[in-house]
Amino acid sequence: MSRLVPAPDALVGARFDVAVSKMLGISRAKAAELIETGQARVLDREIAKSSTLMAGDTVEFDIVEEQQTPEPICRDMAIVYEDDDVVVVDKPVGVAAHASVGWTGPTVLGSLLDRGVHITSYGAPGRQGIVSRLDVGTSGLMLVCKSELAYKEMRRQFAEHEVVKTYHALVQGNLKEDKATIEAPIGRAKVSDFRFCVTPAGKPAVTHWDVMERFGEATLVSVNLETGRTHQIRVHFSSIGHPLVGDPMYGANPVLSHELGLDRQWLHAMRLEFKHPRTKVWTTVQSQYPADLAHALETMRERHVQSSDQDHMQELVAPQPVAQ
């Protein structure tokens, strides 16, 4: 089915592939492909992808829809807060925030839309309503905007670090301090497109943490982020020699992960605090540990008790010094 669109004033004078990219909200490479296959063209004149779009041009789109496998839906994703402006979900592990190249699993956005939840159209195509994301391998609270007002205001709050995001993480080893701040820039690692690292060329990143519980071979911490860099918590703790338990990408011990029954990093977005975009009331939403993290934590506690008992027994049976 073809569609005719007059050349937008803002795109007159632009390369045709750039104009198509912006008109459809797609990549420039995809736009070039549509032009080369005749699915995007200008009426009444031949035009190449590098040609200039002119005033008075009419762009005709005749796009062949690709057959796509329907996105799988996450049925057990809990909604923990919802009103006319925002919805906060408790995202399970294995669910992406939104669709992306190469991802074939369920998404927060797709699963909400499947339930009939209205999401604002504001935001990039396929990412509408989303102002903050969680990694696929991280569980916990994530906010999505339902109204235009909420999208604009919550995007501002996240950008200006007014939202308080509290994570719980289990890190390897025994942290020396009871609380501290990690301040180190994070950028993409040269060795991989998927890894990040502390690098002088990176963007500023600040992570605050407080010890909640110590187990000797691991430490449970509460983490607050001033910034929201990709993999920030994972990268920062790895950089100080304490990678997250269950996170082999950043140096976790796979043996410990296996013994705790973990197949992902022990990290959960536990609490979200924000000023409601419409009422301005300070709003707090809480989560609970999912089953896999709760099991791993309980196993860690049992290991710690057993280790402490063994140490105590060794002290009791150790030879006593002979009095002179």
Stockholm file with secondary structure:
# STOCKHOLM 1.0

chainA/1-324         MSRLVPAPDALVGARFDVAVSKMLGISRAKAAELIETGQARVLDREIAKSSTLMAGDTVEFDIVEEQQTPEPICRDMAIVYEDDDVVVVDKPVGVAAHASVGWTGPTVLGSLLDRGVHITSYGAPGRQGIVSRLDVGTSGLMLVCKSELAYKEMRRQFAEHEVVKTYHALVQGNLKEDKATIEAPIGRAKVSDFRFCVTPAGKPAVTHWDVMERFGEATLVSVNLETGRTHQIRVHFSSIGHPLVGDPMYGANPVLSHELGLDRQWLHAMRLEFKHPRTKVWTTVQSQYPADLAHALETMRERHVQSSDQDHMQELVAPQPVAQ
#=GR chainA/1-324 SS CCEEEECCGGGTTSBHHHHHHHHHTCCHHHHHHHHHTTSEEETTSCCCTTSBCCTTCEEEECCCCCCCCCCCCCTTCEEEEECSSEEEEEECTTCBSSCCTTCCSCBHHHHHHHTTCCCCSCSSTTCTTBSSCCCTTCEEEEEEECSHHHHHHHHHHHHTTCSEEEEEEEEESCCSSSEEEEECCEEECTTCSSCEEECTTSBCCEEEEEEEEECSSEEEEEEEESSCCTTHHHHHHHHTTCCBTTCGGGTCCHHHHHHTTCSSCCEEEEEEEEECTTTCCEEEEECCCCHHHHHHHHHHHHHHHHHHHHHHHHHHHSCCCCCC
#=GC SS_cons         CCEEEECCGGGTTSBHHHHHHHHHTCCHHHHHHHHHTTSEEETTSCCCTTSBCCTTCEEEECCCCCCCCCCCCCTTCEEEEECSSEEEEEECTTCBSSCCTTCCSCBHHHHHHHTTCCCCSCSSTTCTTBSSCCCTTCEEEEEEECSHHHHHHHHHHHHTTCSEEEEEEEEESCCSSSEEEEECCEEECTTCSSCEEECTTSBCCEEEEEEEEECSSEEEEEEEESSCCTTHHHHHHHHTTCCBTTCGGGTCCHHHHHHTTCSSCCEEEEEEEEECTTTCCEEEEECCCCHHHHHHHHHHHHHHHHHHHHHHHHHHHSCCCCCC
//
